[in-house]
Amino acid sequence: MKRKLYYVVEKELTQVGDIEETTGMKDILVYEMIKNEPKRFTQLDCSNEENSVTAIQNYLNDNGYGDEEFEFKQL
């Protein structure tokens, strides 16, 4: 059975005078539900151009989770 991971994408902003602009980077906050409670699994920083699911999968592959199957849900 696939493990479910939930993720939130937050674009990084910077203040330029009275205007907020994106920095070109984003934070991806990844959660797993454990006993009906969201628990932070990891946090990733990457460019806005990088696909979020690909970034998460690359993290999993690089950190010993490559053999497991995951389902991803964006919140």
N, C-alpha and C positions, 0 to 999 in steps of 0.2 A: 504494500500500500504506500502511496506517495505521501511524504510529509508536506504539510502546507506551511508556507511562509508568506507572511503579509508584509507589504512594504509601503512606505510613504516617501514621496520625493519632495524635497524642499529646495527651491532654487536659492542660491546665495545672492544676496543683494548688497549694494554699496550705496551710500548717500553721496550724491554730487550736487552740492548746493541744496536746493529744495526738492530735488528729484531723486527717486530711487531707481537704480539701474541694476541689471543682472551682471554678475561678474564673469559669467560663462561657465560657472561651476555649480554643482548641485550635491546635496547630501542625500543619501539613500539610507533610510532607517528601516531595518529588517527585523520583524518580530515573529515569534512562534507562540502559539497558544499552548500553555501548559496548565492543566487543571483549571480550564476556563479563564485563565489570566494571561494577558499579553506579556511576554518576556522578551526583552531586547536580545536578538540573536547576534546582530552586528550592525555597524554603521560604516558606510562607504562614502568616500569623496571621489567624484569624477566629473568630467566635463559634461556640459549639457548635451553635447552631440552624441555621447556614448549611450547606447541602449541600456536602460536600467536593468532589465532581466538578464541581459548578457553580462553586465557588470556583476550582478549577484551570482550568476552561474560560474563566472571566472573565479570569484572569491571562494565559492564552494569547492571547485576543482583544485584550487591552490592550497586549501586548508583541510584536506583529508575527507571531504564529503563527496568526491567525484563519483563514487560507486553507488550513492543513494539517489533515489528519484524524488524530485520535489515538484510541487505545484505552487505557482506564484499568484498572489492576488494583490492588486494595487488598491490601497485604501484612499 
